Structure formats: structure tokens, C-alpha cells
Amino acid sequence: MEMERTAREALAEGDLKKSMDLYTKLIELIPQNPLYFTYLGEIFQRLGNVVEAQKCRAAAAALLVPQPQSP
């Protein structure tokens, strides 16, 4: 996905604003991908927003927990 590649590149280059915007959009499009929340958490951590970073990490972790299947 082009947007995902661009978000990773922006993060690697230190463009936190751009990467934050892109990962936020990716989460809106594909909310079940824990990797997007992980990267967004990293961005918040770099910006010093520990509370938002923890929220993102918790969201990523919740997506990794197997969900019970309905009968």
C-alpha cells in the first residue's frame, strides 16, 4: 500500500507530523492492523506525549489478543 510506504519513509526521515497524519488515516481505513497503532505510539512517544503513546500501544495489544469465535 502506497500510503503505508510513505508513512514509514516519513517516520524514518523524522517527519513526525506527516507520518502521524498518514498512520492516523491508515488506522481509519484499516483499524484492525496493530502495526499502525504501534507506529503511531512511537510517534507520540517521540513527541513526548506518553499518554497517547500508551493508548496506542494498548490498542495494538488488544488487536493481538485472539477474539473468541462465535458458535
Helices and strands as residue ranges (DSSP letters): H 2-12, H 16-29, H 34-46, H 50-64
